[in-house]
Amino acid sequence: MDCRVKPGNDEGLGSGSDEAKNNVMPVLVTGIHVFVAVNSVCYRHGFSFETEILLVRVLINGLHAKSGGGVTYLRRILPVLAADPELEVSLCLHENQRSLFKDSIGDIGVHYARFKDGFYRRLLWEQSVLPFTARRLKAEVTFSPANFGPLTAPGPIILLRNALAVADEDRRPMKRLYWAALTFMTRASLLTCRRAIAVSAYAREALTEGVARRVLDRVTVIHHGVDGMFAPPVPGYKRGDFLLCVGDIYIQKNLHNLVEALSRVRDVFPDISLKVAGSFVDEDYGARVRGMIESAGLGDHVEFLGHIAAGDLVDLYRNCALFVHPSTVETFGNPPVEAMACGAPVVSSNAAAMPEVLGDAALFFDPRDVGAMADSIILALKDDVLRTRLSQKSIERARNFSWEETGRRTAQVIKDCVR
């Protein structure tokens, strides 16, 4: 770091201070505190010292952001980090991610990887090639917004966001192998990273279970935010008569139990239907859910909307009778926060991070108890006062979440990594 003398006054570190008397001045040099000797003549002649801050070069490893919350997080966090005057941000993506982030990159330098994509190929490229890319860019920090990143890259930071407990939900052999690999890499990254960010206190506790205290001390909890476009409708807005569930579809999203609960709800409210916004990322599980729907005779009452743009999601959140979140495993959950911001009455699973995120703004149920899920939905549909109260609580609770705050705190973790 460059340190220079300029005319000024003796406020702050004046001739009467202990440090001035000892003729030393603390200066931050590339993140390390050192002491530089100061000639007391400078103070007598009215000079003061200032330091010129060097940028922290950070490479963001975006290879894992393929769908759902991972894409939302990176889209929202990139502009905030890029705007920080103390950070010089670069981004690494696979070439098949170009369309996902074309509107979020701005002036950030992007490095596109070209290899045949897939979990294990990506893992191999990330561990073998990405560290060299980071060093070529002279990055001091490599931030991977995923459970793991390149183990030998400079200044590794990871984001604990994928719950490993999903392995208990999925018994398919190939999926078990995937979750075993993810568990191993998460543990290895926790041991080698310089810092880690957890998206919730639940994620911090669940994903660091059994690790040494010195590892746990590296983990900072930073909640996700919510975009300003998610806002409540005008007062008196009349809601529709459908249930809404949002999120890319995996086994832990627990749609099979929601479909079974819907059958019971329709016994009381025969006009109610379910809309599901999200892509079938797990096609095998999707086929299972579709089969259940057909067997239950619900084909005309469950609508799969696929991927929905954010602007259209706002309308869905504002129009639904209830937002239902049945997940068994969730480290944070962007859709529930978006739903709250739009004033939707929320009925949610009480598992994992959901009580932490939703607070008192939801009616909770046990996601593995179909009867309890159906009863909670029926209770909320029957009680106008309850729905109004949940809607008001949602709006209040959502004010606690901000992408600007998420980005600011994340930038601080990155800068602290080199100090």
C-alpha positions as CSV (number, residue, x, y, z in Angstrom):
1,M,0.0,0.0,0.0
2,D,1.2,3.5,-0.9
3,C,1.6,5.8,2.1
4,R,2.3,9.5,1.5
5,V,2.5,12.7,3.6
6,K,0.4,15.8,2.8
7,P,-0.2,19.1,4.6
8,G,-2.9,18.9,7.1
9,N,-3.7,19.1,10.8
10,D,-2.7,17.0,13.8
11,E,-6.2,15.7,14.6
12,G,-6.6,12.0,15.3
13,L,-3.0,10.9,15.6
14,G,-1.6,14.2,17.1
15,S,1.6,14.8,19.0
16,G,-0.2,14.1,22.3
17,S,-1.3,10.6,21.4
18,D,0.4,7.5,22.7
19,E,1.3,6.4,19.2
20,A,2.7,9.7,18.2
21,K,4.9,9.8,21.3
22,N,6.2,6.4,20.3
23,N,6.9,7.7,16.8
24,V,4.9,4.9,15.1
25,M,1.8,4.8,13.0
26,P,-0.4,1.8,12.2
27,V,-0.8,1.4,8.4
28,L,-2.8,-1.4,6.6
29,V,-0.6,-2.8,3.9
30,T,-2.3,-5.3,1.6
31,G,-4.5,-6.4,4.4
32,I,-1.7,-6.7,7.1
33,H,-1.2,-4.3,10.0
34,V,2.4,-3.1,10.2
35,F,3.9,-0.1,12.0
36,V,5.8,2.6,10.1
37,A,8.1,5.0,11.9
38,V,6.9,8.6,11.9
39,N,9.2,11.6,12.3
40,S,7.7,13.9,14.9
41,V,8.8,16.9,12.8
42,C,5.8,16.1,10.5
43,Y,3.4,16.9,13.4
44,R,5.2,20.1,14.4
45,H,4.8,21.3,10.8
46,G,1.2,20.4,10.5
47,F,1.4,17.3,8.3
48,S,-0.9,14.3,8.4
49,F,-0.6,10.9,6.8
50,E,-3.1,9.3,4.5
51,T,-3.1,5.8,2.9
52,E,-4.2,4.8,-0.5
53,I,-6.3,1.7,-0.4
54,L,-5.4,-1.1,-2.8
55,L,-8.3,-3.0,-4.4
56,V,-8.9,-6.6,-3.4
57,R,-9.0,-8.8,-6.5
58,V,-11.8,-11.4,-6.2
59,L,-12.7,-14.1,-8.7
60,I,-16.3,-15.3,-8.3
61,N,-16.7,-18.9,-9.3
62,G,-20.2,-19.0,-10.7
63,L,-20.0,-22.5,-12.2
64,H,-22.5,-24.0,-9.8
65,A,-25.3,-21.4,-10.5
66,K,-27.5,-23.4,-12.9
67,S,-31.0,-22.9,-11.6
68,G,-33.3,-21.7,-8.8
69,G,-31.8,-20.0,-5.8
70,G,-28.2,-20.3,-7.0
71,V,-29.0,-18.2,-10.1
72,T,-31.1,-15.7,-8.1
73,Y,-28.3,-15.2,-5.6
74,L,-25.6,-14.6,-8.1
75,R,-27.7,-12.3,-10.2
76,R,-28.5,-10.1,-7.2
77,I,-25.1,-10.2,-5.6
78,L,-22.9,-9.4,-8.6
79,P,-24.0,-5.7,-9.1
80,V,-23.5,-5.0,-5.3
81,L,-20.0,-6.5,-5.2
82,A,-19.1,-4.8,-8.5
83,A,-20.1,-1.4,-7.1
84,D,-17.9,-1.7,-4.0
85,P,-14.9,0.6,-4.6
86,E,-12.5,-1.6,-2.7
87,L,-13.2,-4.7,-4.8
88,E,-12.0,-5.6,-8.3
89,V,-14.4,-8.4,-9.4
90,S,-13.9,-11.1,-12.1
91,L,-16.4,-13.9,-12.8
92,C,-15.9,-17.4,-14.1
93,L,-18.9,-19.1,-15.8
94,H,-19.4,-22.0,-18.1
95,E,-20.3,-21.0,-21.7
96,N,-23.7,-22.5,-21.3
97,Q,-24.5,-20.0,-18.6
98,R,-24.2,-16.9,-20.8
99,S,-28.0,-16.4,-21.2
100,L,-28.5,-16.7,-17.4
101,F,-26.4,-13.8,-16.5
102,K,-26.3,-11.5,-19.5
103,D,-28.2,-8.8,-17.7
104,S,-26.3,-9.0,-14.5
105,I,-22.7,-8.8,-15.6
106,G,-22.3,-5.1,-16.4
107,D,-18.6,-4.2,-16.6
108,I,-17.4,-7.3,-14.8
109,G,-14.7,-9.2,-16.6
110,V,-16.1,-12.7,-17.4
111,H,-14.0,-15.8,-18.1
112,Y,-16.0,-18.6,-19.9
113,A,-15.0,-22.2,-19.4
114,R,-15.4,-24.6,-22.3
115,F,-15.7,-28.2,-21.4
116,K,-18.5,-30.8,-21.7
117,D,-20.6,-29.9,-18.7
118,G,-21.7,-32.3,-16.0
119,F,-21.3,-32.5,-12.2
120,Y,-18.2,-34.7,-12.2
121,R,-16.6,-33.0,-15.2
122,R,-17.3,-29.6,-13.6
123,L,-15.7,-30.8,-10.4
124,L,-12.6,-32.0,-12.2
125,W,-12.2,-28.7,-14.1
126,E,-12.9,-26.6,-11.0
127,Q,-10.2,-28.4,-9.0
128,S,-7.6,-28.6,-11.7
129,V,-7.9,-25.5,-14.0
130,L,-9.7,-22.8,-12.0
131,P,-6.9,-22.4,-9.4
132,F,-4.5,-21.5,-12.3
133,T,-7.1,-19.1,-13.8
134,A,-7.4,-17.3,-10.4
135,R,-3.6,-17.0,-10.1
136,R,-3.3,-15.7,-13.7
137,L,-5.8,-13.0,-12.8
138,K,-3.8,-12.3,-9.6
139,A,-6.9,-12.9,-7.5
140,E,-6.4,-12.7,-3.8
141,V,-9.8,-14.3,-3.1
142,T,-11.8,-17.0,-4.8
143,F,-15.5,-16.8,-3.8
144,S,-17.5,-19.9,-4.7
145,P,-21.3,-19.3,-4.0
146,A,-21.7,-23.1,-3.4
147,N,-21.0,-25.6,-0.7
148,F,-17.5,-26.2,-2.2
149,G,-15.0,-24.6,-4.5
150,P,-11.4,-25.2,-5.8
151,L,-9.4,-26.4,-2.8
152,T,-6.1,-24.9,-3.9
153,A,-7.3,-21.6,-5.3
154,P,-6.1,-18.4,-3.5
155,G,-8.1,-17.2,-0.6
156,P,-11.1,-19.6,-0.9
157,I,-14.5,-18.6,0.4
158,I,-17.5,-20.8,0.1
159,L,-21.3,-20.4,0.5
160,L,-23.1,-23.0,2.6
161,R,-26.4,-23.2,0.9
162,N,-27.1,-26.9,-0.1
163,A,-28.5,-29.0,2.7
164,L,-26.8,-32.4,2.8
165,A,-29.7,-33.9,4.7
166,V,-31.4,-34.3,1.3
167,A,-29.4,-37.5,1.1
168,D,-31.8,-39.0,3.7
169,E,-34.8,-38.2,1.4
170,D,-33.4,-39.7,-1.8
171,R,-32.6,-43.4,-2.0
172,R,-31.8,-43.7,-5.7
173,P,-28.2,-45.1,-6.2
174,M,-26.9,-42.4,-8.5
175,K,-28.4,-39.7,-6.4
176,R,-26.8,-41.2,-3.3
177,L,-23.5,-41.1,-5.1
178,Y,-24.0,-37.5,-5.9
179,W,-24.8,-36.6,-2.4
180,A,-21.8,-38.5,-1.1
181,A,-19.6,-36.6,-3.4
182,L,-21.2,-33.3,-2.3
183,T,-20.8,-34.2,1.3
184,F,-17.1,-35.0,0.9
185,M,-16.3,-31.8,-1.1
186,T,-18.3,-29.7,1.5
187,R,-16.2,-31.1,4.3
188,A,-12.9,-30.7,2.4
189,S,-13.8,-27.1,1.5
190,L,-14.7,-26.3,5.1
191,L,-11.3,-27.5,6.2
192,T,-9.3,-25.6,3.5
193,C,-11.4,-22.4,3.0
194,R,-10.3,-19.1,4.6
195,R,-13.8,-18.0,5.3
196,A,-17.4,-19.4,4.8
197,I,-20.8,-17.8,4.5
198,A,-23.9,-19.7,5.6
199,V,-27.3,-18.5,4.2
200,S,-29.0,-19.2,7.6
201,A,-28.1,-20.2,11.1
202,Y,-29.7,-23.6,10.3
203,A,-27.3,-24.0,7.4
204,R,-24.3,-23.1,9.6
205,E,-25.4,-25.6,12.3
206,A,-26.3,-28.5,9.9
207,L,-23.4,-28.2,7.5
208,T,-20.7,-27.8,10.1
209,E,-21.8,-30.6,12.4
210,G,-18.8,-32.3,13.9
211,V,-16.2,-29.9,12.7
212,A,-13.6,-28.3,14.9
213,R,-14.3,-25.0,16.7
214,R,-11.6,-23.2,14.7
215,V,-13.5,-24.1,11.5
216,L,-16.9,-23.1,12.9
217,D,-15.4,-19.7,13.8
218,R,-14.8,-19.0,10.1
219,V,-18.5,-19.2,9.2
220,T,-20.6,-16.0,9.1
221,V,-24.4,-16.2,8.7
222,I,-25.7,-13.8,6.0
223,H,-29.3,-14.2,4.9
224,H,-30.4,-13.7,1.3
225,G,-32.3,-10.6,0.3
226,V,-35.4,-9.8,-1.8
227,D,-35.7,-7.7,-4.9
228,G,-37.7,-4.4,-4.6
229,M,-40.0,-5.5,-7.4
230,F,-41.7,-7.9,-5.0
231,A,-44.1,-5.6,-3.2
232,P,-47.7,-5.9,-2.0
233,P,-50.7,-4.9,-4.1
234,V,-52.8,-1.8,-3.4
235,P,-55.1,-2.1,-0.3
236,G,-58.3,-3.9,-1.0
237,Y,-56.8,-6.1,-3.8
238,K,-58.9,-9.2,-4.2
239,R,-57.0,-12.5,-4.3
240,G,-57.7,-15.5,-6.4
241,D,-58.8,-19.0,-5.4
242,F,-55.6,-21.0,-6.1
243,L,-52.7,-22.3,-3.9
244,L,-49.3,-21.4,-5.1
245,C,-46.0,-23.3,-4.7
246,V,-42.8,-21.9,-6.2
247,G,-39.4,-23.5,-6.7
248,D,-37.5,-25.8,-9.0
249,I,-38.7,-29.3,-8.4
250,Y,-36.6,-31.8,-6.5
251,I,-37.6,-34.5,-4.1
252,Q,-36.9,-32.3,-1.0
253,K,-39.6,-29.9,-2.3
254,N,-42.1,-32.5,-1.1
255,L,-44.7,-31.9,-3.9
256,H,-45.9,-35.5,-3.5
257,N,-47.2,-34.8,0.0
258,L,-48.7,-31.5,-1.2
259,V,-50.6,-33.3,-4.0
260,E,-52.0,-35.8,-1.5
261,A,-52.9,-32.9,0.9
262,L,-54.7,-31.1,-2.0
263,S,-57.0,-34.0,-2.4
264,R,-58.1,-33.6,1.2
265,V,-58.4,-29.8,0.9
266,R,-60.7,-30.2,-2.2
267,D,-63.1,-32.3,-0.1
268,V,-63.8,-29.0,1.8
269,F,-63.0,-26.5,-1.0
270,P,-63.9,-28.2,-4.3
271,D,-63.0,-25.1,-6.4
272,I,-59.4,-24.8,-5.1
273,S,-56.6,-25.6,-7.4
274,L,-52.8,-25.6,-7.2
275,K,-50.3,-23.8,-9.4
276,V,-46.6,-24.8,-9.3
277,A,-44.0,-22.4,-10.7
278,G,-40.6,-24.0,-11.3
279,S,-38.7,-26.3,-13.6
280,F,-38.6,-30.1,-13.3
281,V,-34.9,-30.3,-12.6
282,D,-35.3,-33.9,-11.3
283,E,-37.3,-35.6,-14.2
284,D,-37.6,-38.9,-12.4
285,Y,-39.2,-37.2,-9.4
286,G,-41.3,-35.1,-11.7
287,A,-42.7,-38.3,-13.4
288,R,-43.6,-39.7,-10.0
289,V,-45.5,-36.5,-9.0
290,R,-47.3,-36.4,-12.3
291,G,-48.3,-40.1,-11.9
292,M,-49.8,-39.3,-8.4
293,I,-51.8,-36.4,-9.9
294,E,-53.3,-38.6,-12.5
295,S,-54.1,-41.4,-10.1
296,A,-55.8,-39.0,-7.8
297,G,-57.9,-37.5,-10.6
298,L,-56.3,-34.0,-10.1
299,G,-55.1,-33.5,-13.6
300,D,-57.5,-30.5,-14.2
301,H,-56.7,-29.0,-10.8
302,V,-52.8,-28.9,-10.8
303,E,-51.0,-26.6,-13.2
304,F,-47.3,-26.8,-13.8
305,L,-46.2,-23.4,-15.0
306,G,-42.5,-24.1,-15.6
307,H,-39.9,-21.4,-15.2
308,I,-41.6,-18.0,-14.5
309,A,-39.9,-14.6,-15.0
310,A,-39.7,-12.5,-11.9
311,G,-42.3,-9.9,-13.1
312,D,-44.9,-12.7,-13.7
313,L,-44.1,-14.2,-10.3
314,V,-45.1,-10.9,-8.6
315,D,-48.6,-11.3,-10.1
316,L,-48.8,-14.9,-8.9
317,Y,-47.8,-14.0,-5.4
318,R,-50.3,-11.1,-5.3
319,N,-53.1,-13.2,-6.7
320,C,-52.8,-16.5,-4.8
321,A,-55.2,-17.4,-2.0
322,L,-52.3,-18.9,-0.1
323,F,-48.6,-19.4,-0.7
324,V,-47.7,-23.0,0.4
325,H,-44.2,-24.1,1.0
326,P,-44.0,-27.8,1.8
327,S,-40.2,-28.4,1.7
328,T,-38.7,-31.0,4.0
329,V,-35.1,-29.6,3.7
330,E,-34.4,-25.9,3.0
331,T,-31.4,-23.8,4.0
332,F,-33.1,-20.5,3.3
333,G,-35.8,-20.4,0.6
334,N,-36.1,-17.3,-1.7
335,P,-39.7,-17.9,-2.8
336,P,-41.2,-17.7,0.8
337,V,-39.4,-14.3,1.2
338,E,-40.6,-13.1,-2.1
339,A,-44.2,-14.2,-1.2
340,M,-44.0,-12.3,2.1
341,A,-42.8,-9.2,0.3
342,C,-45.9,-9.4,-1.9
343,G,-48.1,-9.7,1.1
344,A,-49.2,-13.3,0.4
345,P,-50.6,-15.3,3.4
346,V,-48.0,-18.1,3.9
347,V,-48.6,-21.6,5.1
348,S,-45.3,-23.4,5.4
349,S,-43.3,-26.4,6.5
350,N,-41.8,-26.1,10.0
351,A,-38.6,-27.9,9.0
352,A,-35.1,-26.8,8.6
353,A,-34.6,-23.0,8.2
354,M,-38.2,-22.1,7.6
355,P,-39.1,-20.9,11.2
356,E,-35.9,-18.8,11.2
357,V,-36.7,-17.2,7.9
358,L,-40.5,-16.8,8.3
359,G,-40.7,-15.9,12.0
360,D,-44.2,-15.3,13.1
361,A,-45.4,-14.5,9.5
362,A,-46.6,-18.1,8.6
363,L,-48.9,-20.9,9.7
364,F,-46.6,-23.9,10.1
365,F,-47.2,-27.6,9.6
366,D,-45.1,-30.8,9.8
367,P,-44.2,-31.4,6.1
368,R,-44.2,-35.2,6.6
369,D,-47.7,-35.2,8.0
370,V,-50.1,-34.9,5.1
371,G,-53.1,-34.5,7.4
372,A,-51.4,-31.7,9.3
373,M,-50.6,-30.0,6.0
374,A,-54.2,-30.3,4.7
375,D,-55.6,-29.1,8.0
376,S,-53.4,-26.0,8.0
377,I,-54.4,-25.1,4.5
378,I,-58.1,-25.6,5.3
379,L,-57.8,-23.5,8.4
380,A,-56.3,-20.6,6.5
381,L,-58.8,-20.8,3.7
382,K,-61.7,-20.8,6.2
383,D,-60.5,-17.9,8.3
384,D,-60.5,-14.5,6.5
385,V,-59.1,-12.7,9.6
386,L,-56.3,-15.2,9.9
387,R,-55.3,-14.7,6.2
388,T,-55.4,-10.9,6.6
389,R,-53.2,-11.1,9.7
390,L,-50.7,-13.5,7.9
391,S,-50.6,-11.1,5.0
392,Q,-49.8,-8.1,7.3
393,K,-47.2,-10.1,9.1
394,S,-45.6,-11.1,5.8
395,I,-45.1,-7.6,4.7
396,E,-43.5,-6.6,8.0
397,R,-41.2,-9.6,8.1
398,A,-40.0,-9.1,4.5
399,R,-38.5,-5.8,5.5
400,N,-35.8,-7.7,7.3
401,F,-34.3,-8.9,4.0
402,S,-32.3,-6.8,1.5
403,W,-29.9,-7.7,-1.3
404,E,-28.0,-4.5,-0.6
405,E,-27.4,-5.6,2.9
406,T,-26.5,-9.1,1.8
407,G,-24.0,-7.7,-0.7
408,R,-22.5,-5.3,1.7
409,R,-21.9,-7.9,4.4
410,T,-20.6,-10.4,1.7
411,A,-18.1,-7.8,0.5
412,Q,-16.9,-7.3,4.0
413,V,-16.2,-11.0,4.4
414,I,-14.3,-10.9,1.2
415,K,-12.2,-8.0,2.3
416,D,-11.6,-9.5,5.8
417,C,-10.3,-12.6,4.1
418,V,-7.1,-10.8,3.1
419,R,-6.6,-9.1,6.5
